[in-house]
Amino acid sequence: MFYRECGNFKDSYASDMAIFPIPLDRWGFIVMLFVAFVIVPLFTSEYLMMNIIVPFYCFALSAFGLNVLAGYAGQISIGHAAFMAVGAYGSFILYGRYGIPLIPSIIGGGLIASIVGTFFGLPSLRIKGFYLAISTLASQFIIEWVIVHVHWISGGVFGTIQAPAMYIFGYALDTPVKKYFLVLCIMTLLMTIGKNLVRGQLGRNWMAIRDVDYAAEIIGVNLYRDKLVAFAVSTFYAGVAGSLITFCYVGAANIEEFNVMTSFALMGMIIIGGLGTLLGSFFGAGFFIMLPIGINHFLGTFMEVVPADILANIESIIFGGLIVFFLIVEPYGMARLWHTIKDKLRLWPFPY
């Protein structure tokens, strides 16, 4: 009774295009913002904030970028973590070497990743499917090699660039709470922009390309332009996420944080969370962050029973098995399950 849409007649374009058509959704969103901006900083421990919530926000942002490319535009990418590395090193160089302010450096890292991503997105104009997946996987290894072997970028093989002290208008970001607010504000802003972007004309063009690309071209969609824009937007989000991870979570730029396994993990996030949905990016990132913690706590009591080789690889086994499970049982992921529950609530108790 509290979630039904009966009687909500839309009498304007604004109400018809509302992100939250049901009042309870709007209030629920406000409550989540209140929890994120007030409750978490006041009542959460520094360990939970910096080691769980901050990486959750960062990976959700990166997963949404990959969702723009794979979920909305239908272009497969298996090298997404490499563009996170480009953004991380790019922002560090801008901020640490050239003295550009922190926020413009983070955005600049995203723009550098966007330029590199657009270049590696050029093959999508001629190939798609499995061949595009291999092409993007090649970008992962190429970018890793360049970062590792060009001393000007990373300082040499396995070089690590320590994060300098962070300041915004002379205000030092030297505590976990301040870093948390930086990540939260940037993530909220970019997610809001992204949500409105995929709901507009460009988002509809991407979905038309995803469904039937030659039909989209017939009705006037510019395939070349919109595919490259999808790569640019996707890698921009990845670059910003990589910058935030290195500045606010790891505290250093290290290529080992953005290897090919991270790319596969990001692909698993959007598959489990839900392709083509913003909510699925959050579900997938939360699942990816919480799964290792849950497994370690659960198997802690079986250390003497379970063989050591299984314990060492149990996270990968379970994560891979869940990807297969969702592909078979619910291809649209956890977000689709959530939308199904909401649709039933909107009609309850009148299922017809």
Buried (B, 14 or more C-beta within 10 A) or exposed (E): EEBBEEEEEEEEEEEEEEEEBBEEBEEEEEEEEEEBBEEBBEEBEEEEBBBBBBBBBBBBBBBBBBBBBBBBBBBBBBBBBBBBBBBBBBBBBBBBEEEBBBBEBBBBBBBBBBBBBBBBBEBBEEEBEEEBBEBBBBBBEBBBEBBBEEEEBBEEEEBBBEBEEBEEEEEEBEEBBBBBBBBBEBBBEBBEEBBEBBEEEBBBBBBBBBEEBEEBBEEEBEBEEBBBBBBBBBBBBBBBBBBBBBBBBBBBBBBEBBBBEBBBBBBBBBBBBBBBBBBBBBBBBBBBBEBEEEBEEEBEEEEEEEEEEEBEEBBEEBBEEBBEEBEEEBEBBBBBBBBEEEEEBBEEEEEE
